[in-house]
Amino acid sequence: MRTLGNSIRRVPPAAAVKILRQGFVLPTPAARVLFKDILKPEKWHRKWIYKVRWNQAWWGGWIGENISKLDHDGMMNRVARADIIFFHVHGGGFRIGKYNMFMDTYIQLLRVLKVKFNVDALIMSVEHRLSPEYRYPSATEDVVHAYDHLINTLHVDPSRVIAMGGSTGAALILEMLFITHDPSMFEIQADSIEGGSAEAIAPELPRPASLIISSPLVTEQTTSESWRTNTKYDYISQITAKKIIDEYFEERSPDAPPEACLLGLADMQTGYNAFLPQTLMFVGNKEVLRDDALDFAHKAEQDGVPWETIVEECCHDFFFVREVVKDKKVLERADEIFADFCYRTVIGPRHAEERSYRRASEGLAAVPEEQHDTESYVDGSSSEDEFHEALTMSVDSNQSGTTAVSEESSKVSTVSSTNTSSTKKKSMTIYV
């Protein structure tokens, strides 16, 4: 019998949006039952999964090619040899979700890097405690512990790490980066995973090489223009937003400083450059969180963070939730930009250092840039391409812009792999 998880990949994007919209407004127990089936990996996914049970540091799983049958030592050897480690946190409104909830997307991203740049990558996909059983800052604490484990226990060089997440997963990564850049500012008090209470002071941790976020949740406010105009297109609604806030956050004191809550980061006017690495953000032009995400990006850009924003005519978190994407070219462009960004921020600098070392120590001439294969890397064997479609709507030409978008950004352009990989701009906002 075909499961709902299989079925949702086979329905039209508009129907997938409706299913997701109804699922997110359900009471948490019912939503978990529904999404447990939707998010269940298929049989062919299993060889890509190495599950990690709670080990006093983190739980979730590693995602990579042919890793399911490795023993612990074999898995650690793969981690040590990987060119890139993605530190990934799933979305789900803090109340649902699992480490393996976007297996089609994870596998496609790993294949893109392998085919285009011959890059071997792994995803460390982290789970966290869920609301309403565990409220703020329990999930943040779990993410901090997992990143600490990656850097200080597994001894992975942060220059090989790209942090990655969508929606509330992006929010958790943003706060993790914020509180670990200067732990003296914070003292986290949260329930322990095993019951009772536990006090934890976040460790000071180095930033990853770069950050990739999709449709980040950056504020609890729902008053921006995109909340008014895009609710009819998106699967995130006012009801969903209220459930997320009510179930995860304690009522915030009126005199509490912005940093008292992870969604207070958007209230900051400066200081982003202190904790954010170079960043790539995907956001949907038809999602309710669009304006808040673009405003956040604008503040980070103004503060000196190298930031690239990609806006497509899609709804919430289209980069990970590919069932809502109708136009396959949207995903092809996104994958192309993703791969080039990963290469530029991790592999390229490493090669530059190697060339510099060779010239200094051996007097060698500069090594010319490698030529990379730019042919299509969409998995031809996947019969599910037809399910990766998006909700695309006509754009209201009179729609007002946000403070994060310059007048020139309204000019639509397509980003090729060549100009993306070679750009020297510090930050940019791109409409495609």
Secondary structure, 3 states (H helix, E strand, C coil): CCCHHHHHCCCCHHHHHHHHHHHHHCCHHHHHHHHHHHCCCCHHHHHHEEEECCCCCCCEEEECCCCCCCCHHHHHHHHHHCCEEEEEECCCCCCCCCCCCCHHHHHHHHHHHHHHHCCCEEEEEECCCCCCCCCCCHHHHHHHHHHHHHHHHCCCCHHHEEEEEECHHHHHHHHHHHHHHCHHHCCEEEECCCCCEEEECCCCCCCCCEEEEECCCCCCCCCCHHHHHCCCCCCCCHHHHHHHHHHHCCCCCCCCCHHHCHHHHHHCCCCHHHCCCEEEEEEECCCCCHHHHHHHHHHHHHCCCCEEEEEECCCCCCCCCHHHECCHHHHHHHHHHHHHHHHHHHHHHHHHHHHHHHHHHHCCCCCCCCCCCCCCCCCCCCCCHHHCCECCCCCCCCCCCCCCCCHHHHCCCCCCHHHHHHCCCCCEEEEC
